[in-house]
Amino acid sequence: MAENDDLSFWEHLDVLRSLIFKIIIVGGLCALLAFCCKDLLFKVILAPKDCDFITYQILKVEPFRIDLINTGLTEQFLVHMKAALFFGILCASPYIIYQLYKFIAPALYDSERKYSMRIIGSAYGMFFVGVLVNYFLIFPLTVRFLGTYSVSSNVRNMLTIQSYMDTLLMMSLVFGLVFEIPVISWLLALMGVLKHAWMKRYRRHAFVVIVIIAAVITPTSDVFTLFIVTLPIWLLYEFSILIVKATEHQKREKTSLEM
C-alpha cells in the first residue's frame, strides 16, 4: 500500500480485507500453538496460586494452599480455548500492530509518522508492563487473599478454574490500560490540553481519585492489597508530570527556534 497512495475506495477495501485476513491467520496460528502447548500454558497461568511463586518467596509469605475445581462439563475446555486465544493474540500483537500501521501510514505526514511510531511503541510497551506488574504482583496477592480468606473454619473455599481465569484476564486488561496514563498524558501535552502545573496543583485531588479507582479495581478489602494497587498508579501519575513538563520544554524550545 505504501507504493500505491492513490488507490480507489474499493481498492482500499480490498487492501483492508487482505490485512484482516492476514491478522486472523497469524492470530489463529499463534492461538493454535498456545492451545497445543497446554502444559506450558497452564504452568504459567496457574503459577500465581502456588506458595512457591517468586512473588511469595520475595515477600516471605507463609505457606498456603489453594485448590481449583471444575464444576461444568465443558468448563475446562472453554477455559483452555479462552487462555489459548488470549495468549495467541498477545503473541501475534507485534505483527497485528505492524500491519495496522502499514495500512494507515500512507495517509500520514512525515511528522505524523514519527509521532505515531513513538505513540504506538510507547503504548504497546506500557501495556505489557502493566500486564507483567499485574501477573507478578497484584494478581498473586489478590489470589492469596481471596483464596485463603474464610469467615469460619467450617467454611472451605472451593475456587473454580473459570473464576480464576476470568479474574486473571480482567485484571491484566485493567492494568494494561491503567499503564497507558503516561502515554495519554504525553499526547494531551503535545496538543496543549494538559499542563504539568495543573497536575501538580491538583495532586491531592488526583491521589483521592487514584485511591477510589484502586478500590474499585481491587477485588479485596485489605489495606495492604489496596496499597499495592494504589502505589504503581500513583507512581505513573508522578511520572506523567515529568513527561508533561519535558514535553512543554521541548515545545517551547521548538517555538523559539522557529522564531
N, C-alpha and C positions, 0 to 999 in steps of 0.2 A: 504494500500500500504506500510505502514511502516513495516508491518510484512513480506512482500514479496519483498525484494530488487532485487531478481534475476528473474524478470518477462521477458518474451519474448517481442519482439517488438509488436506483435499483442495483447498480454495481456495488455501492456501499453496503446495501443489504446482503448481497452475495458474500462480500468480504466478512461481514459480521456473522453471517450464518456459518461460514467456514471456521471463523475464530471460535464460536461457541462449540462447534463440533470438536475442534481440537482440544478445547478445555475439558469437555466432557470425557473424551477418550483418555487424556492424560490423568485426569482426576479419578476416573473409573479404574484405570490400571494401578494407580497408587493405592486406591481403596482395596482392590482385589489382592494386591501384595500384602497389605496390612491384615486383611482377612485371613490369608493363608498362614501368616506368622502369628497365629493365635497365642501360642505360649509366651512369646516375647512381648506381644502387645499387652496382654493382661498382667504380665510380670511388672511392666511399667505402671499400668493403671492401678493395680491393687497394692503397689508398694507402700503408699502412704498409710495404709491401715495396719501395717505391722510395726511392732515396737522397735525393730532393729533398723527402721528407716533413718537415713542420715540426719534429718532434722531432729529427731528424738534423741539421737546419740549426742549431737552437739549441745542440745538443751538439757541433757541428762535427765530425761523424763523417766519416771518409774515404769517398770514393765507393765503391760496391759494386754488384753486380748479382745479382738473384735472379729466375730464370725459373720459372714454374709450368707444369706439364704435365698433360695429361688421359690417363688410362690405361684408362678404361672407356667403353663405347658410350653409356651413359645417365648417366654421372657428372656431366657439366656441367649437364644438365637438372635432375638431382636437387639439385645444389648451388644452382642458380638457385631452385628451389622452396623449399629449406630457408632460404635467405637471405631470400626474399620473405616467408615465413611468420614468421620471427623479427622482421623489421622491421615487418611488419603488426601483430603482437601488441604490439610496442614502441610503435607509433604509436597503437594503439587502447587502450593500457593506461589512460590517464586516464578514458576512457568506461567501461571494464570495472570499474575500481575504484569509480567513482561509482555505477554500477548495483548493485554488490555492497553498497556502503554503504547505499544506499536500501533494500535488502532487509532488512538487519539492524538499521537504525537504530530502527524502531518498537519493537523488543524491548529497547532500552537506556534506562536512566535519563538524565536531563539531564546529570548529571555524567559519566556513562559516554560519552555522545555527545561531550562536549567533549574528553575524553581520547582517545577513539577517532579523532577527526578529526586531532588532533595526532600521534598514533602513525602513522596511515596516511600523512599528509603527510610526516612525517619519514622514515619507512621508504622511501617512494617516492622522495623526493629523494636520500637517501643511496644507494639502489640505482643511480640514474642517475649519481651522482658516481663510484661505483665502476666503472661501465661506461666512463665517459669517461676515468678515470685509466688503466684497462687499455688503451683504444684509443690514447691519446696518449703513454703512457709505457711500460707494462710489455710489451704485445704487440709494439710496434716493436722494442724491444731484444731481445726473445726471438727474433723472426723474423730479425733481422740476425745474431745469434749462431749460431743453428741453420742458417740458410740459407747462411752463408759458412764454417761450420766444416768442416774436412776433415782426415782422418787422413793423407792423402797427396795430392800433386799429381796422382797418377794416378787419383784417385777424384773424379768430378764429381757434385755434388749435383743431384738431379732431384726437386724437391718437387711433389707433386700438389696440385691445387686442392682436393681433398677433405680432405687433411691440413691444409692452410692454413685452410680454413673451419671444420673441427672444432675446431682449436686456438683460433681466434678466439672462437667461440661458448662453448666450455668455459671459457676464461679470463675472458670477460666475465661469465658467470654466477657464477663463483667470486668475482671481485672485487666484483660487485654484492652478494653475500651477505656477504662479509667487511666491507663498509662498513656493515652493519647493526649492528656491535658497539656504537656509541654508543646506538642506539635500544633494543637489548636491555638494555644496562646501565641506561638510564633506567627501563625497565619494571621491572627487578629492584629498582631503588632505590625505586620507588613502592610496591612490595609489601613493602619492608623486608628483602628477601633479600640485597641487596648493600650493602656499606658502603665508602665511599671509603678509610677507614683500612685495610681489608683489602687493597684494591687497591694502596695504597702500600706496605704491608708485604710483599706478595708480588710486587713489581715485578720483581725479579731473576728469580724463577721464571717470571713472565709473559713476560719477554724471551726466555728459553730456549725456551718453548713457541712463541712467535711465530716465532723463527728456524727451528724444526723445521717449523712449518706453511708458512712461506715456502719452505723447501727442498723440501717435498712438492709444492706447487702450482707451483713454478718448474721448467719442463722443461729448464733449462740448468744447467750445473755451474760457471759462472764466478762469482766472488765479487762482481763489480760488479752483475750482474743480481740476485743474491741480496740484496744491499744495497738495491737499488732496490725490490724487493718487500717487504723487511722494514720499511723506513722508514715507508711510509704506514700499515701495520698498527700499528706501534709508536706513531705519532702519534695514531692512532684510540684506542688504549688510554689514552694520556695525556689525550686529550680526554674520554674516558669518565669518567676520575677526576674531572675538573672538573664534568661533568654530574651525576654521582652526588653530589658534595659540595653542589652548588647545590640539588639535589632534597631532600637531607636538611635543608638550611637552610630551605627552603620548608615542609617538613612540620613542623619544629619551630615555625616562626612561626605556622602554621595551628593547631597544637595549643594554643599559648599564647593565641591569640585566642579559641579556643573555650572555654578555661577561664576 
